[in-house]
């Protein structure tokens, strides 16, 4: 009878640990929502604000946001299973959209506000899609 009680206590502990891990795994969705929202500011700034000042301001602001998000991610106690691969796919999708945006903005659509808005949405899409999926997975 003692073995059954030990097994039941172990299972109860495992359920508690799993519940805690699931509850704290939603941080990645918040991280991705902030990243997606930042694209709505960064991309139009980069596309429409030309010159040294625009480059300096957007680069410094982007560095601050990336450092802030990185510090936030480092401090999280739970890393979701498969996080590395998912994060690489999200950032890879964003990088493709961002590089395409830069190429088109400086060649075909200089100073186009409509393009800047569409490009910002396109650059935010990979992170927003992943955040939506992460939110559903954590729930």
Buried (B, 14 or more C-beta within 10 A) or exposed (E): EEEEEEEEEEEEEEEEEEEEBBEBBBBBBBBBBBBBBBBBBBBBBBBBEEEEEBEEEBEEBBEEBEEEBEEEBEEBEBBBEEBEEBBEEBBEBBEEBBEEBBEBBEEEBEEBEEBBBBBBBBBBBBBBBBBBBBBEBBE
